[in-house]
Structure formats: C-alpha cells, structure tokens
C-alpha cells in the first residue's frame, strides 16, 4: 500500500471511531487503490490491508487498556510494565490470509481478545465453516471452497476442530427444559450409516413440536441402536416428560407396531395420529412409478374427507379400483385405519397443522441432504453433530417461523376448544 493510501485509510479509521463511515473517504481509498493498481480483493488487496489496519488498531487499543496509558505517554514510566514491540502472525479472515503485528508487553501478562494467543482464524471464518458444514458440504469440499475463493489452506482436521465447538452447545440444547404442553408433536426417524466396527444403518430419532405460540421447535435428537423402535421411543418420550412435557394433545408418527402404546404410557390422554405423508410414501413403495400420480389422486379424497364415514366410502372406491393390482396398499391402510382416522373428527384448522407436509418434511429434507453428502460417519457423535448443525440452520432469517405464527391463531382456538382447555390449563 502506498504512503498516501495508508494515510487516507488511517484518517478514515479515526473518523469511523467518532461517527459512521464517511462515504467520501471510502471513495478516496478505492480511487487511490485503483490508481496504484491495487486489487480490491485477494492477498495484499485493499480489503486485506484495511483488515490489517483495523485489527492492529483494535489490538493497540487493547494493550493501551491493559497498561493504562497511551503509547509514548510519560505516565507509563515506573509502572513496572510497558510495551515490548510486536510479533507477526498470519490469520485467516473473510478476505483471505492477513499478516498482522500483535503488540506485546514486557511481563507477558497481555492477553489479546480480538486475536487470542495461538488463534489463527478470525470468528467470521469459523462462522463460515459452520454455515457451509450445516448446508451439507463435506470437510474436503469446505477446504476446497476456502482455497478457491479466499486462497486459504485449511486442513480437514482444522475443519473438524471448528465444527467440534458446537458439541458443547448441542449438549446444553439437548438437555434444556421444555414447555409443559404442546398441541402437536411429530415423531420421526432418519437412518444414517455409522461405522461401528462395520458400517451399519442406524436411526436418528427426531421429535419436533408445534408450540402454543405456533412456532416449530425441535425437542431433541437421539441415536438408536437399530433394535425395536417402539421400545426406544418409550425411552425418548420418558426423557421428554422428565424435561418438563406434562401433556401432548396429538402425536403424529408412522405406523410402527407398539408406537401408540408407548405414547399413551407416557401421556395417557394423547391422541395418536398416523402421519398421512408416511402412509402415502409407504403406498408408493408397493406401486409402479407410472401409477404414483393416479394413486395419490385416488387417495386424496380419503384423507381430506369431512368425516370418518365419508373417508371409509372413498377408501372403498379406492379399493375397487386398485385393490386387485395393489392389495398390499389396501391391507396397509386397513391396518393403519384406527390411527389414521382420529384427525378426521377435528376442525379443518387442526387438520391443516397435523397434515401439513412442510412441518416435518422440511426438517427431514435438510437432514437427508447433510447426511447424504457425508456417506457414513465414524461414530454416533459425528452423526449427531451433522444433524444438529443441519437443523440449527433451517430458518436463518426467521421467515418460516413468522409465517407459522401468523396462521396459528385459528388453530390455537380450535385446539383449545377440541381438547377442553388442556392448552390453557397447562400453561397456567
């Protein structure tokens, strides 16, 4: 950087301390950089040099606060500690690698906070790594991205070290207290490959609730052992009760044998509802691909019927058309009928909440994307970390939650009336 450009940058920095960034000064910086042939980005570019100036200025402010006097101030004489030059180090930033001079003191008591001792990455880079990992990129892909875009060499082990920082937060999140009552809880499982001696499919159980405020909230994640699902779910539900969940109005789940008994053992008054999306997806497994659209169209009048009697009539019509070709689909719906029909007795607002595909499917889609990119995981903790990061990045702007809350009031009234005020009483 030329002397004029450095002087202009320092003036801009001093002015920024007193007021907002001056657009004229920024324009001068860019113009001088262009005149001197300096690139805006890249190693040694304008942004990198400005980052160096800002970071070094902040570090100078930190050591001034630590020592209690400005550089060259006579007040520092005889205090027993003073400045002792600087040491150079290169840190990875959002604009690429930047070499900075870190001030030192004579007795070695200065502990910089912006760029701590042995720290080689600024916080923005770590947040970028976590964001890329949450979006499903593998560690190798993140390394390649940082190298191609920022010219930074970061090892896979470094990426692992950064992402491991979420484990403490994940543990705290997994054990946080929960609300005393939830209108609806969705229970589902995603299968991942975990290497435990040999690579095997293991379920990760997900519990997602709709709160009394209309928000969606992931209550927890658990890695199963691949054994009997209903038995493991009983442990999960018991844990949720121990964390403060006293009542759940409706549980939406798949048709796993023994699931309703496990749910009602923990919350006896809960209505167990088979997930319509699971039933449809399971139906397609028995059918040829060219028949999927026709089957979906024929089944829609069944789960949108105004009453259970009407649903039964529509199902008989479906059986007449498809029963001969796909008897397994008919048998599956007959076996699930008792847990499929409860929501038909409720208001349309409750049905909309229970049957929406966006509720649990958006969560599952994000999890599957992240899991598919990894292939398999070395252990349970790595799998949980991946899934946790994926769900934490589901709605970064909060737009989705706002839409749910806006549409929630009619459903809240319907739930409170249909369930005799259990929502209100549990909230008091």
SEROLUM-265465 format. One line per field, with one value per residue (C-alpha): x, y, z; residue in one letter. Coordinates in nm, 2 decimals. Example, Ala and Ser with C-alpha at 12.3 -4.5 7.8 and 13.67 -1.06 7.14 Angstrom:
BEGIN
xx: (1.23|1.37)
yy: (-0.45|-0.11)
zz: (0.78|0.71)
residuo: (a|s)
% end
This chain:
BEGIN
xx: (0.00|0.14|0.20|-0.09|-0.33|-0.22|-0.26|-0.61|-0.70|-0.58|-0.79|-1.09|-1.03|-1.00|-1.32|-1.50|-1.43|-1.62|-1.90|-2.03|-1.80|-1.75|-1.85|-1.61|-1.31|-1.41|-1.43|-1.08|-0.95|-1.10|-0.98|-0.62|-0.62|-0.73|-0.48|-0.20|-0.31|-0.41|-0.68|-0.99|-0.98|-0.72|-0.39|-0.24|-0.56|-0.73|-0.97|-0.69|-0.48|-0.78|-0.85|-0.48|-0.52|-0.84|-0.73|-0.39|-0.57|-0.81|-0.51|-0.33|-0.65|-0.65|-0.29|-0.35|-0.64|-0.42|-0.13|-0.34|-0.16|-0.12|0.19|0.46|0.27|0.52|0.25|0.38|0.72|0.78|0.46|0.66|0.52|0.54|0.52|0.77|0.74|0.52|0.52|0.39|0.14|-0.09|-0.46|-0.73|-1.00|-1.31|-1.09|-0.81|-0.49|-0.37|-0.04|-0.08|0.16|0.04|0.17|0.35|0.42|0.74|0.60|0.39|0.06|-0.12|-0.39|-0.54|-0.91|-0.98|-0.70|-0.61|-0.28|-0.24|-0.56|-0.51|-0.87|-1.10|-1.45|-1.61|-1.41|-1.53|-1.89|-1.84|-1.71|-2.01|-2.25|-2.10|-2.10|-2.46|-2.56|-2.42|-2.07|-1.81|-1.49|-1.30|-1.54|-1.51|-1.13|-1.15|-1.40|-1.18|-0.88|-1.05|-1.24|-1.00|-0.67|-0.65|-0.51|-0.71|-0.68|-0.97|-0.85|-0.89|-1.25|-1.32|-1.18|-1.40|-1.72|-1.65|-1.71|-2.08|-2.08|-2.10|-2.39|-2.56|-2.53|-2.69|-2.96|-3.04|-3.09|-3.28|-3.62|-3.92|-4.27|-4.54|-4.78|-4.76|-5.05|-4.88|-4.55|-4.42|-4.21|-3.99|-3.66|-3.38|-3.15|-2.77|-2.47|-2.24|-1.91|-1.91|-1.67|-1.86|-2.08|-2.45|-2.77|-2.87|-3.18|-3.16|-3.49|-3.63|-3.90|-4.05|-4.32|-4.56|-4.56|-4.86|-4.72|-4.73|-4.36|-4.18|-3.93|-3.70|-3.72|-3.42|-3.22|-3.13|-2.92|-3.09|-2.92|-3.12|-3.33|-3.70|-3.81|-4.12|-3.91|-3.65|-3.92|-4.06|-3.72|-3.72|-4.08|-3.99|-3.70|-3.92|-4.16|-3.87|-3.76|-4.10|-4.35|-4.66|-4.91|-4.92|-5.26|-5.17|-4.87|-4.81|-4.60|-4.55|-4.73|-4.46|-4.61|-4.64|-4.59|-4.94|-4.89|-4.55|-4.70|-5.01|-4.79|-4.62|-4.91|-5.24|-5.47|-5.27|-5.44|-5.21|-5.23|-5.06|-4.87|-5.05|-4.73|-4.58|-4.88|-4.86|-4.49|-4.53|-4.81|-4.58|-4.33|-4.58|-4.68|-4.51|-4.38|-4.62|-4.91|-4.80|-4.99|-5.31|-5.28|-5.21|-5.51|-5.73|-5.62|-5.66|-6.04|-5.97|-5.76|-5.95|-6.29|-6.51|-6.59|-6.47|-6.77|-6.70|-6.34|-6.44|-6.66|-6.38|-6.15|-6.39|-6.39|-6.01|-6.01|-6.25|-6.01|-5.67|-5.73|-5.67|-5.35|-5.21|-5.36|-5.07|-5.16|-5.52|-5.40|-5.16|-5.43|-5.67|-5.41|-5.34|-5.70|-5.75|-5.46|-5.52|-5.88|-5.86|-5.78|-6.10|-6.31|-6.14|-6.17|-6.01|-5.76|-5.63|-5.62|-5.40|-5.15|-5.14|-5.13|-4.90|-4.61|-4.40|-4.39|-4.16|-4.07|-3.87|-3.67|-3.62|-3.51|-3.24|-3.12|-3.11|-2.91|-2.65|-2.63|-2.61|-2.31|-2.11|-2.18|-2.11|-1.99|-1.71|-1.92|-2.26|-2.13|-2.02|-2.37|-2.55|-2.32|-2.40|-2.78|-2.78|-2.59|-2.84|-3.15|-2.99|-2.97|-3.32|-3.47|-3.18|-3.39|-3.69|-3.93|-4.07|-4.15|-4.32|-4.55|-4.64|-4.72|-4.94|-5.15|-5.16|-5.44|-5.74|-5.56|-5.49|-5.86|-5.96|-5.72|-5.83|-6.20|-6.15|-5.93|-6.14|-5.90|-5.60|-5.37|-5.48|-5.48|-5.13|-4.99|-5.10)
yy: (0.00|0.35|0.60|0.82|0.53|0.43|0.79|0.81|0.47|0.59|0.91|0.70|0.47|0.76|0.92|0.59|0.59|0.92|0.87|0.65|0.55|0.86|0.78|1.03|0.88|0.53|0.67|0.82|0.48|0.30|0.56|0.56|0.18|0.18|0.45|0.25|-0.08|-0.23|-0.50|-0.48|-0.85|-1.12|-1.14|-0.80|-0.63|-0.32|-0.52|-0.73|-0.42|-0.24|-0.55|-0.54|-0.18|-0.23|-0.54|-0.38|-0.07|-0.27|-0.47|-0.14|-0.02|-0.35|-0.31|0.05|-0.05|-0.33|-0.10|0.21|0.46|0.56|0.48|0.73|0.87|0.97|0.84|0.49|0.54|0.34|0.14|-0.19|-0.29|-0.14|-0.22|-0.46|-0.44|-0.67|-1.02|-1.11|-1.37|-1.46|-1.51|-1.64|-1.38|-1.35|-1.16|-1.41|-1.46|-1.13|-1.08|-0.87|-0.73|-0.82|-0.59|-0.74|-0.62|-0.68|-0.91|-1.12|-1.05|-0.90|-1.14|-1.00|-1.08|-1.00|-1.23|-1.45|-1.62|-1.92|-1.82|-1.84|-1.77|-1.47|-1.55|-1.48|-1.76|-2.01|-1.90|-1.95|-2.31|-2.39|-2.25|-2.45|-2.76|-2.71|-2.68|-3.03|-2.97|-3.23|-3.12|-3.18|-2.96|-2.68|-2.70|-2.66|-2.38|-2.18|-2.24|-2.14|-1.84|-1.70|-1.86|-2.01|-2.36|-2.52|-2.89|-3.13|-3.16|-2.79|-2.80|-3.09|-2.88|-2.58|-2.79|-2.97|-2.64|-2.69|-3.01|-2.82|-2.61|-2.93|-3.10|-2.80|-2.78|-3.15|-3.11|-2.78|-2.76|-2.79|-2.64|-2.81|-2.87|-2.89|-2.90|-3.14|-3.34|-3.50|-3.81|-3.95|-4.12|-4.07|-4.35|-4.28|-4.50|-4.52|-4.72|-4.92|-5.20|-5.22|-4.97|-5.02|-4.82|-4.66|-4.45|-4.09|-4.01|-3.66|-3.51|-3.18|-2.99|-2.71|-2.48|-2.29|-1.98|-2.15|-2.19|-2.51|-2.64|-2.95|-3.10|-3.33|-3.58|-3.94|-4.21|-4.55|-4.89|-5.03|-5.25|-5.24|-4.88|-4.86|-4.96|-4.70|-4.44|-4.51|-4.40|-4.09|-3.99|-4.06|-3.82|-3.55|-3.59|-3.56|-3.24|-3.09|-3.20|-3.28|-3.31|-3.35|-3.31|-3.50|-3.72|-3.77|-4.07|-4.35|-4.69|-4.86|-5.15|-5.07|-4.69|-4.59|-4.79|-4.63|-4.28|-4.34|-4.50|-4.16|-3.93|-4.13|-3.86|-3.80|-3.87|-4.08|-3.99|-4.18|-3.95|-3.92|-3.84|-4.17|-4.36|-4.21|-4.27|-4.63|-4.67|-4.57|-4.83|-5.10|-4.93|-4.89|-4.55|-4.48|-4.53|-4.29|-3.99|-4.18|-4.34|-4.01|-3.86|-4.15|-4.14|-3.76|-3.78|-4.04|-3.82|-3.50|-3.64|-3.44|-3.74|-4.09|-4.24|-4.04|-4.14|-4.50|-4.46|-4.30|-4.58|-4.85|-4.67|-4.68|-5.05|-5.13|-4.96|-5.05|-5.35|-5.62|-5.47|-5.35|-5.55|-5.46|-5.09|-5.18|-5.40|-5.14|-4.87|-5.11|-5.20|-4.82|-4.72|-4.69|-4.45|-4.27|-4.16|-3.96|-3.62|-3.65|-3.57|-3.23|-2.89|-2.81|-2.58|-2.87|-3.09|-2.84|-2.84|-3.22|-3.30|-3.03|-3.18|-2.87|-2.94|-3.25|-3.29|-2.97|-3.09|-3.43|-3.29|-3.07|-3.36|-3.60|-3.35|-3.31|-3.69|-3.79|-3.57|-3.74|-4.10|-4.25|-4.13|-4.26|-4.26|-4.16|-3.82|-3.72|-3.82|-3.62|-3.32|-3.32|-3.35|-3.08|-2.83|-2.90|-2.83|-2.52|-2.37|-2.45|-2.10|-1.85|-1.54|-1.65|-1.60|-1.95|-1.91|-1.58|-1.74|-2.02|-1.77|-1.55|-1.85|-2.00|-1.82|-2.01|-2.34|-2.24|-2.16|-2.49|-2.69|-2.53|-2.60|-2.95|-3.05|-2.89|-2.62|-2.85|-2.60|-2.31|-2.51|-2.65|-2.30|-2.15)
zz: (0.00|-0.09|0.19|0.06|0.07|0.42|0.54|0.39|0.55|0.89|0.86|0.76|1.06|1.30|1.17|1.20|1.57|1.60|1.35|1.08|0.79|0.56|0.21|0.07|0.25|0.13|-0.22|-0.18|-0.07|-0.36|-0.61|-0.48|-0.48|-0.84|-0.94|-0.79|-0.95|-0.62|-0.63|-0.41|-0.30|-0.29|-0.10|-0.04|-0.18|-0.04|0.18|0.33|0.41|0.56|0.77|0.89|0.99|1.17|1.36|1.46|1.57|1.79|1.94|2.01|2.19|2.39|2.51|2.60|2.82|2.97|3.05|3.14|2.92|2.56|2.35|2.44|2.74|3.02|3.27|3.19|3.34|3.66|3.63|3.61|3.27|2.93|2.56|2.42|2.04|1.83|1.69|1.35|1.28|0.98|1.05|0.82|0.76|0.54|0.28|0.29|0.49|0.66|0.83|1.15|1.41|1.76|2.04|2.34|2.70|2.90|3.17|2.92|3.10|2.79|2.67|2.34|2.29|1.93|1.81|2.10|2.15|1.92|1.73|1.36|1.24|1.30|1.41|1.07|0.91|1.18|1.13|0.75|0.81|1.04|0.79|0.50|0.70|0.81|0.44|0.37|0.24|0.34|0.51|0.19|0.00|0.26|0.23|-0.15|-0.12|0.12|-0.11|-0.43|-0.30|-0.04|-0.12|0.23|0.30|0.58|0.67|0.72|1.08|1.13|0.99|1.24|1.52|1.43|1.40|1.72|1.90|1.85|2.07|2.39|2.27|2.14|2.48|2.65|2.39|2.42|2.80|2.80|2.99|2.77|2.77|2.99|2.69|2.32|2.08|1.83|1.84|1.53|1.59|1.31|1.23|0.97|0.90|0.87|0.81|1.12|1.13|1.45|1.36|1.03|0.85|0.95|0.92|1.25|1.32|1.44|1.61|1.58|1.79|1.65|1.83|1.74|2.04|2.19|2.02|1.68|1.64|1.53|1.78|1.76|2.10|2.07|1.87|1.97|1.80|1.82|1.84|1.54|1.77|1.84|1.76|1.98|2.29|2.21|2.15|2.50|2.64|2.43|2.54|2.90|2.87|2.72|3.01|3.26|3.08|3.16|2.90|3.10|2.82|2.44|2.27|1.95|1.85|1.48|1.39|1.15|1.18|1.39|1.59|1.95|1.90|2.02|2.34|2.41|2.36|2.58|2.85|2.89|2.81|2.85|2.71|2.39|2.06|1.84|1.47|1.19|0.96|0.63|0.45|0.58|0.46|0.11|0.08|0.20|-0.06|-0.34|-0.24|-0.34|-0.67|-1.01|-1.07|-1.36|-1.11|-0.84|-0.96|-1.01|-0.66|-0.50|-0.67|-0.57|-0.20|-0.16|-0.11|0.17|0.39|0.30|0.37|0.61|0.83|0.90|0.73|0.42|0.43|0.45|0.14|-0.05|0.06|-0.06|-0.40|-0.40|-0.31|-0.60|-0.85|-0.71|-0.48|-0.73|-0.87|-0.53|-0.25|-0.02|-0.03|0.07|0.36|0.48|0.50|0.67|0.94|1.00|0.99|1.37|1.40|1.06|1.13|1.46|1.30|1.08|1.38|1.43|1.28|0.95|1.12|1.33|1.02|0.85|1.13|1.16|0.78|0.66|0.47|0.55|0.92|0.94|0.57|0.55|0.85|0.70|0.37|0.52|0.74|0.44|0.23|0.50|0.57|0.21|0.15|0.43|0.31|0.66|1.00|1.22|1.53|1.69|1.79|1.44|1.31|1.58|1.52|1.15|1.20|1.48|1.26|0.98|1.19|1.35|1.01|0.90|0.91|0.95|0.87|1.08|0.79|0.81|1.18|1.12|0.86|1.10|1.38|1.16|1.06|1.41|1.60|1.43|1.50|1.86|1.92|1.76|1.97|2.29|2.22|2.09|2.38|2.66|2.76|2.82|2.65|2.87|3.20|3.14|3.06|3.39)
residuo: (x|x|x|x|x|x|x|x|x|x|x|x|x|x|x|x|x|x|x|x|x|x|x|x|x|x|x|x|x|x|x|x|x|x|x|x|x|x|x|x|x|x|x|x|x|x|x|x|x|x|x|x|x|x|x|x|x|x|x|x|x|x|x|x|x|x|x|x|x|x|x|x|x|x|x|x|x|x|x|x|x|x|x|x|x|x|x|x|x|x|x|x|x|x|x|x|x|x|x|x|x|x|x|x|x|x|x|x|x|x|x|x|x|x|x|x|x|x|x|x|x|x|x|x|x|x|x|x|x|x|x|x|x|x|x|x|x|x|x|x|x|x|x|x|x|x|x|x|x|x|x|x|x|x|x|x|x|x|x|x|x|x|x|x|x|x|x|x|x|x|x|x|x|x|x|x|x|x|x|x|x|x|x|x|x|x|x|x|x|x|x|x|x|x|x|x|x|x|x|x|x|x|x|x|x|x|x|x|x|x|x|x|x|x|x|x|x|x|x|x|x|x|x|x|x|x|x|x|x|x|x|x|x|x|x|x|x|x|x|x|x|x|x|x|x|x|x|x|x|x|x|x|x|x|x|x|x|x|x|x|x|x|x|x|x|x|x|x|x|x|x|x|x|x|x|x|x|x|x|x|x|x|x|x|x|x|x|x|x|x|x|x|x|x|x|x|x|x|x|x|x|x|x|x|x|x|x|x|x|x|x|x|x|x|x|x|x|x|x|x|x|x|x|x|x|x|x|x|x|x|x|x|x|x|x|x|x|x|x|x|x|x|x|x|x|x|x|x|x|x|x|x|x|x|x|x|x|x|x|x|x|x|x|x|x|x|x|x|x|x|x|x|x|x|x|x|x|x|x|x|x|x|x|x|x|x|x|x|x|x|x|x|x|x|x|x|x|x|x|x|x|x|x|x|x|x|x|x|x|x|x|x|x|x|x|x|x|x|x|x|x|x|x|x|x|x|x|x)
% end
